[in-house]
Every structure is written in C-alpha cells, then in structure tokens.
Amino acid sequence: MAFTSDKTMFEVYREATYSSQYRVVYFTELQDHNKETEINRAMSGEHFLDGFLKDRGKDEAKEIIESLLARMNAGETMRPEEFLAALGNHLA
C-alpha cells in the first residue's frame, strides 16, 4: 500500500461552461497561487471520477489521462470503470 506522500490525488470532471470539456485536476500538485481557482472550477463541474496515481510512473499515467480526455472531448463515450481500467497499475 502506498503512503499519502507516494501518490497524487486527481479528479476528472466535465466543465459546467458552454464548452462542457472534460478536464483533470491533480489536487496534490496545486500551488498556493492556483489552488482556490482550480478547486472551485472542479467543484462547479460535473464529477466524472477521482482517484490516486502512484508517484512512480506518474508522467506515463498523465499521458494516458490526457489521451482519454482527448477521446472523450472528441465525443467518445466512456464509463468511469473503463477510464480507470485504462490506468491499470498506475492507480494507487
């Protein structure tokens, strides 16, 4: 089991704005200057899923997430379970 410091908390949400794009926020990577804005943006959107990424291999996991978001924003339908399955061993 990974310790809190060994993982990154994230949420995928759909914007509540006219664009309705899917976005991701990595909560544990937020800095003081953008923390409030990013959290408020995610909270005002429609929750899709959340979870934790292992810090080892996190860059690869982020690439997978960006790819999945691009597919979803292009109109592909995906269930949260499918999204998480694509992340596989990257989940903590």
PyMOL commands that place a pseudoatom at each C-alpha (Angstrom):
pseudoatom trace, name=CA, resn=MET, resi=1, chain=A, elem=C, hetatm=0, pos=[0.000, 0.000, 0.000]
pseudoatom trace, name=CA, resn=ALA, resi=2, chain=A, elem=C, hetatm=0, pos=[1.312, 3.456, -0.921]
pseudoatom trace, name=CA, resn=PHE, resi=3, chain=A, elem=C, hetatm=0, pos=[1.688, 6.177, 1.663]
pseudoatom trace, name=CA, resn=THR, resi=4, chain=A, elem=C, hetatm=0, pos=[-0.083, 9.516, 1.161]
pseudoatom trace, name=CA, resn=SER, resi=5, chain=A, elem=C, hetatm=0, pos=[3.205, 11.095, 0.089]
pseudoatom trace, name=CA, resn=ASP, resi=6, chain=A, elem=C, hetatm=0, pos=[3.680, 8.386, -2.565]
pseudoatom trace, name=CA, resn=LYS, resi=7, chain=A, elem=C, hetatm=0, pos=[0.551, 9.178, -4.543]
pseudoatom trace, name=CA, resn=THR, resi=8, chain=A, elem=C, hetatm=0, pos=[-1.194, 12.013, -6.343]
pseudoatom trace, name=CA, resn=MET, resi=9, chain=A, elem=C, hetatm=0, pos=[-4.893, 12.714, -5.871]
pseudoatom trace, name=CA, resn=PHE, resi=10, chain=A, elem=C, hetatm=0, pos=[-6.793, 13.604, -9.047]
pseudoatom trace, name=CA, resn=GLU, resi=11, chain=A, elem=C, hetatm=0, pos=[-10.316, 14.256, -10.279]
pseudoatom trace, name=CA, resn=VAL, resi=12, chain=A, elem=C, hetatm=0, pos=[-11.760, 14.137, -13.772]
pseudoatom trace, name=CA, resn=TYR, resi=13, chain=A, elem=C, hetatm=0, pos=[-14.754, 16.390, -14.264]
pseudoatom trace, name=CA, resn=ARG, resi=14, chain=A, elem=C, hetatm=0, pos=[-16.821, 17.954, -17.021]
pseudoatom trace, name=CA, resn=GLU, resi=15, chain=A, elem=C, hetatm=0, pos=[-16.839, 21.732, -17.127]
pseudoatom trace, name=CA, resn=ALA, resi=16, chain=A, elem=C, hetatm=0, pos=[-20.105, 23.450, -16.354]
pseudoatom trace, name=CA, resn=THR, resi=17, chain=A, elem=C, hetatm=0, pos=[-19.388, 26.107, -19.001]
pseudoatom trace, name=CA, resn=TYR, resi=18, chain=A, elem=C, hetatm=0, pos=[-20.670, 26.193, -22.566]
pseudoatom trace, name=CA, resn=SER, resi=19, chain=A, elem=C, hetatm=0, pos=[-17.745, 24.074, -23.801]
pseudoatom trace, name=CA, resn=SER, resi=20, chain=A, elem=C, hetatm=0, pos=[-18.549, 21.123, -21.480]
pseudoatom trace, name=CA, resn=GLN, resi=21, chain=A, elem=C, hetatm=0, pos=[-14.999, 19.810, -21.900]
pseudoatom trace, name=CA, resn=TYR, resi=22, chain=A, elem=C, hetatm=0, pos=[-13.633, 17.066, -19.696]
pseudoatom trace, name=CA, resn=ARG, resi=23, chain=A, elem=C, hetatm=0, pos=[-10.719, 18.216, -17.546]
pseudoatom trace, name=CA, resn=VAL, resi=24, chain=A, elem=C, hetatm=0, pos=[-8.431, 16.802, -14.884]
pseudoatom trace, name=CA, resn=VAL, resi=25, chain=A, elem=C, hetatm=0, pos=[-7.078, 18.433, -11.764]
pseudoatom trace, name=CA, resn=TYR, resi=26, chain=A, elem=C, hetatm=0, pos=[-4.208, 16.984, -9.745]
pseudoatom trace, name=CA, resn=PHE, resi=27, chain=A, elem=C, hetatm=0, pos=[-5.071, 18.253, -6.272]
pseudoatom trace, name=CA, resn=THR, resi=28, chain=A, elem=C, hetatm=0, pos=[-1.835, 17.300, -4.562]
pseudoatom trace, name=CA, resn=GLU, resi=29, chain=A, elem=C, hetatm=0, pos=[0.188, 19.244, -7.158]
pseudoatom trace, name=CA, resn=LEU, resi=30, chain=A, elem=C, hetatm=0, pos=[-1.656, 22.544, -6.761]
pseudoatom trace, name=CA, resn=GLN, resi=31, chain=A, elem=C, hetatm=0, pos=[0.283, 25.554, -5.557]
pseudoatom trace, name=CA, resn=ASP, resi=32, chain=A, elem=C, hetatm=0, pos=[-0.993, 28.378, -3.372]
pseudoatom trace, name=CA, resn=HIS, resi=33, chain=A, elem=C, hetatm=0, pos=[-1.432, 30.692, -6.383]
pseudoatom trace, name=CA, resn=ASN, resi=34, chain=A, elem=C, hetatm=0, pos=[-3.798, 28.350, -8.278]
pseudoatom trace, name=CA, resn=LYS, resi=35, chain=A, elem=C, hetatm=0, pos=[-5.257, 26.119, -5.578]
pseudoatom trace, name=CA, resn=GLU, resi=36, chain=A, elem=C, hetatm=0, pos=[-8.501, 28.003, -4.953]
pseudoatom trace, name=CA, resn=THR, resi=37, chain=A, elem=C, hetatm=0, pos=[-9.228, 28.638, -8.640]
pseudoatom trace, name=CA, resn=GLU, resi=38, chain=A, elem=C, hetatm=0, pos=[-8.664, 25.032, -9.710]
pseudoatom trace, name=CA, resn=ILE, resi=39, chain=A, elem=C, hetatm=0, pos=[-10.643, 23.563, -6.823]
pseudoatom trace, name=CA, resn=ASN, resi=40, chain=A, elem=C, hetatm=0, pos=[-13.553, 25.931, -7.475]
pseudoatom trace, name=CA, resn=ARG, resi=41, chain=A, elem=C, hetatm=0, pos=[-13.503, 25.057, -11.181]
pseudoatom trace, name=CA, resn=ALA, resi=42, chain=A, elem=C, hetatm=0, pos=[-13.629, 21.340, -10.411]
pseudoatom trace, name=CA, resn=MET, resi=43, chain=A, elem=C, hetatm=0, pos=[-16.340, 21.785, -7.771]
pseudoatom trace, name=CA, resn=SER, resi=44, chain=A, elem=C, hetatm=0, pos=[-18.569, 23.706, -10.189]
pseudoatom trace, name=CA, resn=GLY, resi=45, chain=A, elem=C, hetatm=0, pos=[-18.207, 20.998, -12.844]
pseudoatom trace, name=CA, resn=GLU, resi=46, chain=A, elem=C, hetatm=0, pos=[-19.854, 17.600, -13.147]
pseudoatom trace, name=CA, resn=HIS, resi=47, chain=A, elem=C, hetatm=0, pos=[-17.839, 14.948, -11.309]
pseudoatom trace, name=CA, resn=PHE, resi=48, chain=A, elem=C, hetatm=0, pos=[-16.778, 12.031, -13.515]
pseudoatom trace, name=CA, resn=LEU, resi=49, chain=A, elem=C, hetatm=0, pos=[-14.292, 10.148, -11.319]
pseudoatom trace, name=CA, resn=ASP, resi=50, chain=A, elem=C, hetatm=0, pos=[-11.473, 10.588, -8.865]
pseudoatom trace, name=CA, resn=GLY, resi=51, chain=A, elem=C, hetatm=0, pos=[-8.636, 8.550, -7.529]
pseudoatom trace, name=CA, resn=PHE, resi=52, chain=A, elem=C, hetatm=0, pos=[-4.952, 8.371, -6.728]
pseudoatom trace, name=CA, resn=LEU, resi=53, chain=A, elem=C, hetatm=0, pos=[-1.979, 7.801, -9.014]
pseudoatom trace, name=CA, resn=LYS, resi=54, chain=A, elem=C, hetatm=0, pos=[1.206, 6.165, -7.850]
pseudoatom trace, name=CA, resn=ASP, resi=55, chain=A, elem=C, hetatm=0, pos=[4.002, 8.715, -7.999]
pseudoatom trace, name=CA, resn=ARG, resi=56, chain=A, elem=C, hetatm=0, pos=[6.221, 6.137, -9.680]
pseudoatom trace, name=CA, resn=GLY, resi=57, chain=A, elem=C, hetatm=0, pos=[5.205, 6.260, -13.343]
pseudoatom trace, name=CA, resn=LYS, resi=58, chain=A, elem=C, hetatm=0, pos=[3.012, 9.315, -12.803]
pseudoatom trace, name=CA, resn=ASP, resi=59, chain=A, elem=C, hetatm=0, pos=[4.164, 11.005, -16.028]
pseudoatom trace, name=CA, resn=GLU, resi=60, chain=A, elem=C, hetatm=0, pos=[3.056, 7.999, -18.067]
pseudoatom trace, name=CA, resn=ALA, resi=61, chain=A, elem=C, hetatm=0, pos=[-0.270, 7.961, -16.202]
pseudoatom trace, name=CA, resn=LYS, resi=62, chain=A, elem=C, hetatm=0, pos=[-0.790, 11.647, -17.002]
pseudoatom trace, name=CA, resn=GLU, resi=63, chain=A, elem=C, hetatm=0, pos=[-0.196, 10.923, -20.694]
pseudoatom trace, name=CA, resn=ILE, resi=64, chain=A, elem=C, hetatm=0, pos=[-2.832, 8.183, -20.550]
pseudoatom trace, name=CA, resn=ILE, resi=65, chain=A, elem=C, hetatm=0, pos=[-5.268, 10.559, -18.854]
pseudoatom trace, name=CA, resn=GLU, resi=66, chain=A, elem=C, hetatm=0, pos=[-4.675, 13.267, -21.463]
pseudoatom trace, name=CA, resn=SER, resi=67, chain=A, elem=C, hetatm=0, pos=[-5.262, 10.732, -24.230]
pseudoatom trace, name=CA, resn=LEU, resi=68, chain=A, elem=C, hetatm=0, pos=[-8.501, 9.541, -22.634]
pseudoatom trace, name=CA, resn=LEU, resi=69, chain=A, elem=C, hetatm=0, pos=[-9.705, 13.113, -22.130]
pseudoatom trace, name=CA, resn=ALA, resi=70, chain=A, elem=C, hetatm=0, pos=[-8.974, 13.921, -25.773]
pseudoatom trace, name=CA, resn=ARG, resi=71, chain=A, elem=C, hetatm=0, pos=[-11.058, 10.936, -26.866]
pseudoatom trace, name=CA, resn=MET, resi=72, chain=A, elem=C, hetatm=0, pos=[-13.920, 11.915, -24.558]
pseudoatom trace, name=CA, resn=ASN, resi=73, chain=A, elem=C, hetatm=0, pos=[-13.792, 15.554, -25.675]
pseudoatom trace, name=CA, resn=ALA, resi=74, chain=A, elem=C, hetatm=0, pos=[-13.971, 14.328, -29.274]
pseudoatom trace, name=CA, resn=GLY, resi=75, chain=A, elem=C, hetatm=0, pos=[-17.294, 12.656, -28.447]
pseudoatom trace, name=CA, resn=GLU, resi=76, chain=A, elem=C, hetatm=0, pos=[-16.321, 9.137, -27.422]
pseudoatom trace, name=CA, resn=THR, resi=77, chain=A, elem=C, hetatm=0, pos=[-18.470, 7.750, -24.624]
pseudoatom trace, name=CA, resn=MET, resi=78, chain=A, elem=C, hetatm=0, pos=[-16.581, 6.217, -21.750]
pseudoatom trace, name=CA, resn=ARG, resi=79, chain=A, elem=C, hetatm=0, pos=[-17.694, 4.882, -18.387]
pseudoatom trace, name=CA, resn=PRO, resi=80, chain=A, elem=C, hetatm=0, pos=[-15.627, 5.689, -15.282]
pseudoatom trace, name=CA, resn=GLU, resi=81, chain=A, elem=C, hetatm=0, pos=[-14.766, 1.990, -14.937]
pseudoatom trace, name=CA, resn=GLU, resi=82, chain=A, elem=C, hetatm=0, pos=[-13.269, 1.957, -18.448]
pseudoatom trace, name=CA, resn=PHE, resi=83, chain=A, elem=C, hetatm=0, pos=[-11.262, 5.093, -17.694]
pseudoatom trace, name=CA, resn=LEU, resi=84, chain=A, elem=C, hetatm=0, pos=[-9.844, 3.570, -14.507]
pseudoatom trace, name=CA, resn=ALA, resi=85, chain=A, elem=C, hetatm=0, pos=[-9.134, 0.268, -16.266]
pseudoatom trace, name=CA, resn=ALA, resi=86, chain=A, elem=C, hetatm=0, pos=[-7.022, 2.130, -18.837]
pseudoatom trace, name=CA, resn=LEU, resi=87, chain=A, elem=C, hetatm=0, pos=[-4.879, 3.482, -15.995]
pseudoatom trace, name=CA, resn=GLY, resi=88, chain=A, elem=C, hetatm=0, pos=[-4.328, -0.048, -14.697]
pseudoatom trace, name=CA, resn=ASN, resi=89, chain=A, elem=C, hetatm=0, pos=[-1.260, -0.382, -12.475]
pseudoatom trace, name=CA, resn=HIS, resi=90, chain=A, elem=C, hetatm=0, pos=[-0.803, 3.397, -12.306]
pseudoatom trace, name=CA, resn=LEU, resi=91, chain=A, elem=C, hetatm=0, pos=[-3.598, 3.622, -9.742]
pseudoatom trace, name=CA, resn=ALA, resi=92, chain=A, elem=C, hetatm=0, pos=[-2.631, 3.663, -6.078]
for i in range(1, 92): cmd.bond("trace and resi %d" % i, "trace and resi %d" % (i + 1))
show_as sticks, trace
zoom trace
